[in-house]
Amino acid sequence: MEDKIVTVAKHTYSRAQLLKGRLESEGIECFLTNINLIQPDIASGVRVRINEKDLEKALRIIEEIKLEYGKDKEGTLKKLKNVRRILVPIDFSDCSVNACQYAIGLAEKLKAEIKLLYAYYSPIIEPEAFDETYTYQVNLEKILLNIETEAKQNIEELTKNLKDKIKQDKIKGVKVNYSLVRGSPDDAILDFNETYNPGIIIMGTKGKGEKTDDIIGSVTTRIIEKAKIPVLVIPENSIFNGIENINNIVYATDFDDSDFKAIRKLMSLVRPFNMKIYCVHIGFDPKNVWDKVKMESLEEHFNNEYKDYDIVCNILENKDILKGLEDFILDKKIDIISLTTHKRGIISKFFKPSLTRKMLFHTDIPVLVFHS
């Protein structure tokens, strides 16, 4: 017998998202309805819907939240927002499905929730193509329904496959669910990121339908540029061999002011892992005193703030920044490359397709990008 769906609460869109995250972190599957798809943030009557069998547990959690909210509003909001979450945009390309494997590995260590997000386009149909307005409306509704039905079937099948894998591998503490939205993928991902508040986005380098000669797809590029949280980018042919086999990470610095903020985020992510961290700067002049002074300052920062980590600082001399980084990666068997997005630094060079095509993405190493 199919479970009955009931409404457990009605809130603004942002508060409904927070409650949804809290309930799902407690093992209660739920979804939102009555959302204004054009301007979701202004919706005031968003319904939080759950299975009736979970109603008693959900009501107890809501009562706890009310008590906490009355005693400490800021503390409760912080608790709701700090639920561990990983956002994985999906379009069913090999790249995006591959990103799910990395998400599961990371979620296992962090005991995190994985949210699959599938954004599908709605077709633009000119009414002049139909003789009657009624015929146009009927056909449009049918087309939209077919697209949404197919999208839901695809995302539900992938979600089931991932849950089966988690169960088969006996992974504990990892939940997988999905959200299905209509609209442009990059806009949908950025909007959802603001309300879902994940700790990291994991996605493929490019999506289905993007040009084969594009090393990094347009959607991924925009997410890297606009998202305010770390983005782990998985190359098309990267092979996930288990989180325990990711041992070495390199942080490429251009001695920008954003380094300290990025390093703090990096350390919070790698804390559960036994990783060796290389902090590397590629310089042009071996006699450059400022490079040495700046690296010594960074090294002192590491020694003072992160004594328990295995960290090595290096200055590499090479006129070609990317070639110098590539040689270091091969020599040290680097598993993840980490960079910041400051505009005039290495990231601007790194994501020029003409240069990228010459080096890193054919090595199939994931890239962790921090917003500056």
N, C-alpha and C positions, 0 to 999 in steps of 0.2 A: 504493500500500500504506500502510495506516494506521501511524503511528509507535507503537512500543511504549513504554508508560509504566513507569518504574522508580522505586523509592524510593532517594533519594540520602542521606538522613539521617533520624534520629529524635531529637526533642528535646522539651523542654517547649514549651508553646504560645508563650510569649513569645520564646524563642530560635528557634523555628521561624519565627516572623514576621520576626525580624531576618535570619535566613539567607535567607528568601524575598525580602526586600527587596534584599539584596546581590546575589543571583543575578539577579533581574529587572533590576537596574541594569546588569548585565553582558550583558543581552540574552537571558537564559535564561528561558523561560516555565516557570512552576511553580505548583503548588497544594498545599494542605494537606489531609490526610485523617486520620481517626481522632481527630476533635475532639469533646470533650464539649460539646454545644451548650448544655446547661443552665449549666455552669460551665467555660467554656473555659480559664480561667486555671489550673485545677488539673490539666489534661490533661498527662500526662508522656510519652506515647508518640506524639506527633503526627508523622506522616510527611510529609516534604518530597518531593514527586513531580515528576519531570521527564520530558521525552522522552529516550529512550535515546541519540539522536544527540547530545545535549548533555552526556552523562555525563562524558566525558573533561575537557571544559572546566570543568564544575561541580566535579569532584574536585580539579582544580588550584586553584580558588578556595577550596575548603574547606581545602586544605592550607595555603594562604597565610594564611587566617584563624587556623588553629591556631598557626602560627609567630608571627603578630602577637599572638595572645592570650597566648602564653607569655611573650613579651617585654614586652608592655605591655597588660595587661588593660583598663584604663580607656580607653586610646587606641583600642583595637580596637572596644570597645563604642560609643564616641563616633563612630567612623568608620562603623559599621554604621547607627547611628541618624540620622546626618546626611545620608544619601542623600536627594536632593531628591525630595519627594513632594507631590502635590496630590490631595486626596480630594474626589470629586464624588458626593454622594448622588443616586441616580436613582430616579424612579418613572414615567418616560416621559411626564410632563406636559410641556406646551410650556415651562414655566418651567425644569424640570430639564434638558431637552435644550438649551435656550438657554444654560444655565450652562456646558455643555460647550464652547461656542465661546470663551467667555472663558478657560476652563481651557487650551485648546489655545494661545491667544495668550500666556498667561502662561508656560506650559510651554516654549514655543519660546524665550523669552528666558532662562529659568532653566535650560534643558536638563533639565527635570524629567520625572518619571514621573506619569502620570495614572491614578488608581485609581477606577474606577466602582464604586459600592457600591449594590446593590439589596437592600433588606430587604422581604420579603413576609410577610404574615400567614398563620398556619395557622388553619384554621377550627375553631371549637369545636362539637363535635357531641355531643349527649347520647346515651348508649347506650340509653336507654329508647325511643328512636325505632325501635329494631330488635328483632325478635323473638328473634333468636339472637345470642349473644356473638360467634360466629364470623363471622356476616354483618356485624356492626358492624365488626369488625377488618378484614375484607376491603375493605369499602366505604371505611372511613377511610383505609386505606393507598392505595387507588386514587385517592381525592380528593387526598391529599397528593402523590402521584406526579404527577398531572395538573397541579397548581398549580406544583410545582417544575419540571416539564418546560416549561411555558409560560413561567415566569420565566426559565429558562435560555435559551430560544430568543430571548426579547425582549432580554436583556442581551447575548447573543452577536451579535445583529443590529446593535444600536447600536454595540457595540465595533468591529465590522467596518466600519460606515459611517464612524466616526471615523478608523480607520486608513486607509481609502480616501481620506478628505479630507486627512489628513496627507501621504500619498503624492502625491496630486494636486497639493497646494500646495507640494510639494518641501520640506517642513519636516524638518530634521535634528535628531537628538538627543532626540526626544520618543517615549516609549513609552506605550501605552494597554493596560491590562488590567482585569479586573473581579473582584469577589468577590460571591458570592451567599449571603445569610444569611436564616434564617427567624426572624421575630419582629417586635416593634414597631419601626417605623422610627427613632424618636428614641433609644430605648435601644440599638438595633443600631449606629447611627451613633456614639454616644458611646463604646460599648464598643470598636468597631473603631478609633476614633480613638486610644484609649489604647495599643493594640497595634501599629497600623500606623505611628504617630508621623509624620503628615504635617506639612508646614510651613504649610499653609493648607487650609481647607475652602471650596469654592465651591459654592453651592447656590441654587436659586430661592427666591423669597419665599414661595411656597406650593405644595403638592403636589396631585396628582390627587385629586379627591373632596372637597377642603376647600371651605367655603362661599365663594361668589363675592363676598360682601360683606366677607370677611376680607382685609384688606390684607396682613397677614403671617400665614402659616399657623402652626398650633400646633407642628408639628415644627421649623420654622425658628426660631421664638421660643425653644424649649427649647435648641436647639443653640447659639444666640447666648448664652444665659444660662449654659450649663454648660461649653461647650468652652473649653479653656485656650489655644487657639491662635487666630490671626486667622480670621475668617469673612467671605468676600466674598459678599454677598447680591445676587442678580441679579433685578431687577423683571421682571414678566411680559412687558412689551412693550419691554424694553430691547433695542436693536439693536447688535450687535457689528460695528464697522466696521474692525477691525484694531487690533492693539495699538499700532501706530505713531501712531494717531489719538487715543490717550489721553494728553493732554498736561498737564492741570491737575488737581490733587487738593487738596481742602480738608480740613484737620484741625480739627475743631470742639472747642475746649477750654473747660472750665469751671473751669480752674485747679485741677485735682485732683492729688493726689500721684501718681496713676497716669500722668500725662502723660509723664514721662521714660521710663518703661518702654514705653509705647505708641509714643512717638516713635522709640525705638530699633528696635522691630519694624518700624515703618513705613519707616524709612530702609533697613533691610536688604531690604525687599521692592522698593522703588522704585530701588535702586542701579543695576540694569541699564538703567533707562529714563531718557530725557531729559525729566523731568517738572518742572513748576513747582509748588512746594508752598506753599499758603496756610495759615497758622496763624491761626485766627480765634476771637475771643471776642465774643459778643453781650451787651452790658451794658445796664443800665436807666438809669443815671445818668451823664451826660457828665462830671460833676465827681468821679466816684469815683476817688480817688487810688490805692487799693489795686489796682484793675484795671490801671492804668497801670504800677505797680511790678511786678506779677506778669508782665505781658506783656513788660516790659523784661528781666526775669529769664529768661524763655523765649527771648527774642531773643538775649540774651547766650549762652545755652546753645547755640543753633543756630550762632552765629558761632564759638564755641570748638570745638564737636564736629563740625560739618558744613559746613566752609568751602566745599567744592566743590559744594554743592547750591544751587539757585536757590530761596530761601525768602523769603517776605514775611509779616510779622506785622501783623495788623489788629485793632483794637477797633471793633466796630460798635454803634451805639446804637439799640436798638429794644426796646420794651416786650414785643413778641411775639417770642420767641426763634426760633421756627420760621420766621416771616415774614421776619425779618432774615436768616436763613441762606438762605432761598429767594431773596431779592433778590440776595444776594451771588453765589449759584450761577449765576443767570441772567446777571448782569453780567460775571462772569469766565469764563463758558463752562466751568464745572467739569465734569469727566468722572467723578470718583469722590469720594464723601463718606466721610470717615473719622471714626470716633467710638470712645470707650471705653465700657465697660459699668458704670462706677461707679454705684451705686444711686441716689444722690440728684441726679445731674447731668443733663445734657441727654439722655442715652440713655433715661432713664425717661420723659421727655416725648415724645421722638421716636417711641417705639414704642407710644404710646397710639393706638389706631385712630382715635378721633374727631379727633385733631389731625393724624395722618398722612394721613388721607383728604383733609384740606384742602390738603396741600402736596406733600411730596416724592415719594411713590411714583407719582403721575401724571406726574412729569417723567421717569420711566424711567431714573434715574441709579443705578448700582450703589453699594452702601454697604459699606464695609470696617469691620468691627467688631472691636475688640481687647478681650480680657478684661482687666479691671483687676486 
